[in-house]
Amino acid sequence: MDMRSLLAIPQRLMRPAREGGEEGWGVQMRILIISDTHRRDENFLKLIERVKPLDMLIHCGDLEENEAVFQEKAGCPTQIIAGNNDFFSSLPREREFQIGKYRVWLTHGHNYYVSMGDSILKEEARARGVDIVMFGHTHRPVLEIGKTLTALNPGSLSFPRQEGRRPSYILMELDRNGEAHYHLNFL
């Protein structure tokens, strides 16, 4: 990991490596990615107790007016955007930020017609030069790791639409070498 990437990670996130007896300091982050909770926060409240501690919470939109609950309960920095149902929200519609060495674009996705497919979204992500695009809106999970672009949609914790209709989320982890690992999970 280069120094610029290391500086993007707050010092409080530096901790001893957890892996099998290796000595020295390693960088490890745990990031919870959720979306489309639509003011039904029961599953989030159960989930957050299960996965803590976290280093970051990312919400891909459609909270419907209760971002303070997510910020308070997460106990870590948050990246939260407005979705198409966040009518009176002052949250931004999109964000770009850094997670370790990865440039991330966070958007709800409805302005890029993700209900019809993700080709327009991916084209825009490539034009922006990001490594990871995170989106919601469809209530269906997506975890696509490509050579130059990773597309993540955690699905919905409240109103899942995929086969089996189980609430879903993604846990992203950066290992001691700064490499990202993704885990799609269901409640």
C-alpha positions as CSV (number, residue, x, y, z in Angstrom):
1,M,0.0,0.0,0.0
2,D,1.4,3.4,-0.9
3,M,1.6,6.3,1.5
4,R,-1.2,8.2,-0.1
5,S,-3.6,5.3,0.4
6,L,-2.4,4.9,4.0
7,L,-3.1,8.5,4.7
8,A,-6.7,8.1,3.6
9,I,-7.3,5.8,6.5
10,P,-7.7,7.5,9.9
11,Q,-5.1,6.6,12.5
12,R,-7.7,5.1,14.8
13,L,-8.2,2.4,12.2
14,M,-4.6,1.2,12.5
15,R,-4.5,-1.9,14.7
16,P,-2.4,-4.9,15.2
17,A,-2.9,-7.6,12.5
18,R,-5.4,-10.2,13.6
19,E,-4.0,-12.9,11.4
20,G,-2.1,-16.0,12.5
21,G,0.7,-14.7,14.7
22,E,2.1,-12.2,12.3
23,E,3.9,-9.4,14.1
24,G,3.7,-5.7,13.4
25,W,1.0,-3.4,12.4
26,G,-1.5,-4.0,9.7
27,V,-4.4,-2.1,8.3
28,Q,-7.7,-3.7,8.6
29,M,-11.2,-2.2,8.1
30,R,-14.7,-3.5,8.4
31,I,-17.3,-1.7,6.4
32,L,-21.0,-2.4,6.5
33,I,-22.9,-1.6,3.3
34,I,-26.7,-1.4,3.4
35,S,-29.5,0.2,1.4
36,D,-33.2,0.7,1.0
37,T,-34.3,0.5,4.7
38,H,-37.3,2.8,4.1
39,R,-37.8,3.8,7.7
40,R,-38.1,0.2,8.8
41,D,-35.0,0.0,11.0
42,E,-35.6,-3.1,13.0
43,N,-33.3,-5.3,10.9
44,F,-30.6,-2.7,10.9
45,L,-30.7,-2.4,14.7
46,K,-30.4,-6.1,15.1
47,L,-27.6,-6.3,12.5
48,I,-25.5,-3.5,13.8
49,E,-25.2,-5.3,17.2
50,R,-24.2,-8.5,15.4
51,V,-21.4,-7.0,13.2
52,K,-19.9,-4.3,15.5
53,P,-17.2,-3.0,15.8
54,L,-17.2,-1.3,12.4
55,D,-14.9,1.2,10.9
56,M,-17.5,2.6,8.5
57,L,-21.2,2.4,7.6
58,I,-22.3,3.1,4.1
59,H,-26.0,3.5,3.3
60,C,-26.9,3.6,-0.4
61,G,-30.1,5.7,0.0
62,D,-33.8,5.4,0.8
63,L,-33.6,5.8,4.5
64,E,-36.7,8.1,4.6
65,E,-35.7,10.8,7.1
66,N,-33.8,9.0,9.9
67,E,-30.1,9.3,9.1
68,A,-29.4,10.2,12.7
69,V,-30.4,6.7,13.8
70,F,-27.8,5.2,11.5
71,Q,-25.1,7.7,12.5
72,E,-25.7,7.2,16.2
73,K,-26.0,3.4,16.2
74,A,-23.1,2.7,13.9
75,G,-20.5,4.2,16.3
76,C,-18.2,5.0,13.4
77,P,-17.9,7.3,10.4
78,T,-20.8,7.1,7.9
79,Q,-21.3,7.7,4.2
80,I,-25.0,8.2,3.6
81,I,-26.8,9.5,0.5
82,A,-30.4,10.3,-0.4
83,G,-32.4,8.0,-2.6
84,N,-35.5,8.6,-4.7
85,N,-37.8,8.3,-1.7
86,D,-35.8,10.7,0.5
87,F,-37.9,13.6,-0.7
88,F,-37.1,16.3,1.8
89,S,-33.6,15.1,2.8
90,S,-30.6,17.5,2.8
91,L,-28.3,14.5,2.2
92,P,-26.3,14.6,-1.1
93,R,-27.6,12.5,-4.0
94,E,-24.1,11.1,-4.7
95,R,-20.7,11.0,-3.0
96,E,-17.2,10.1,-4.1
97,F,-14.7,9.2,-1.4
98,Q,-11.6,7.0,-0.7
99,I,-11.5,3.7,1.2
100,G,-7.9,2.8,1.5
101,K,-6.5,2.6,-2.0
102,Y,-10.0,2.4,-3.6
103,R,-11.9,5.4,-5.1
104,V,-15.6,4.8,-4.4
105,W,-18.7,6.4,-6.0
106,L,-21.8,6.1,-3.9
107,T,-25.2,6.7,-5.7
108,H,-28.7,5.4,-5.2
109,G,-28.8,4.4,-8.9
110,H,-32.2,5.5,-9.9
111,N,-30.8,8.4,-12.1
112,Y,-28.8,5.7,-14.0
113,Y,-31.8,3.4,-14.7
114,V,-30.5,0.5,-12.6
115,S,-33.9,-1.1,-12.6
116,M,-33.3,-1.7,-16.3
117,G,-29.7,-3.0,-15.9
118,D,-26.4,-1.6,-14.7
119,S,-24.7,-0.8,-18.0
120,I,-25.3,3.0,-17.8
121,L,-24.2,3.1,-14.2
122,K,-21.0,1.2,-15.0
123,E,-20.3,3.4,-18.0
124,E,-20.5,6.5,-15.7
125,A,-18.4,4.8,-13.0
126,R,-15.6,4.2,-15.6
127,A,-15.9,7.8,-16.8
128,R,-15.4,9.0,-13.3
129,G,-12.4,6.7,-12.9
130,V,-13.6,5.0,-9.7
131,D,-12.6,1.5,-8.6
132,I,-15.9,0.7,-6.8
133,V,-19.5,1.8,-7.5
134,M,-22.0,1.2,-4.7
135,F,-25.7,1.6,-5.4
136,G,-29.2,0.5,-4.3
137,H,-32.7,1.1,-5.6
138,T,-33.4,-2.3,-7.0
139,H,-33.7,-4.1,-3.6
140,R,-31.7,-6.9,-5.2
141,P,-28.1,-7.6,-4.2
142,V,-25.2,-7.4,-6.7
143,L,-21.6,-8.3,-6.1
144,E,-19.6,-8.1,-9.3
145,I,-15.9,-7.9,-9.1
146,G,-14.3,-7.0,-12.4
147,K,-10.7,-6.3,-13.5
148,T,-11.1,-2.5,-13.3
149,L,-14.5,-1.9,-11.6
150,T,-16.4,-3.5,-8.7
151,A,-20.2,-3.0,-8.6
152,L,-21.9,-3.5,-5.2
153,N,-25.6,-3.3,-4.4
154,P,-26.3,-4.7,-0.9
155,G,-30.0,-5.2,-1.7
156,S,-32.5,-4.2,1.0
157,L,-32.6,-4.8,4.7
158,S,-36.4,-4.1,4.7
159,F,-38.0,-5.0,1.4
160,P,-35.9,-7.5,-0.5
161,R,-37.0,-8.4,-4.0
162,Q,-34.6,-11.2,-5.1
163,E,-35.6,-14.8,-5.1
164,G,-36.2,-16.0,-1.5
165,R,-36.8,-12.4,-0.4
166,R,-34.2,-12.4,2.4
167,P,-32.9,-9.1,3.7
168,S,-29.3,-8.6,2.6
169,Y,-26.2,-6.5,3.2
170,I,-22.5,-6.5,2.2
171,L,-19.6,-6.6,4.6
172,M,-16.5,-5.2,3.0
173,E,-13.1,-5.9,4.7
174,L,-9.7,-4.5,3.9
175,D,-7.0,-6.9,4.8
176,R,-3.6,-6.0,6.3
177,N,-2.3,-5.4,2.7
178,G,-5.2,-3.1,1.9
179,E,-6.9,-5.5,-0.4
180,A,-10.7,-5.5,-0.4
181,H,-12.8,-8.6,0.3
182,Y,-16.6,-8.7,0.0
183,H,-19.2,-10.8,1.8
184,L,-22.8,-10.8,0.7
185,N,-24.9,-11.8,3.7
186,F,-28.6,-12.5,4.3
187,L,-30.6,-12.2,7.5
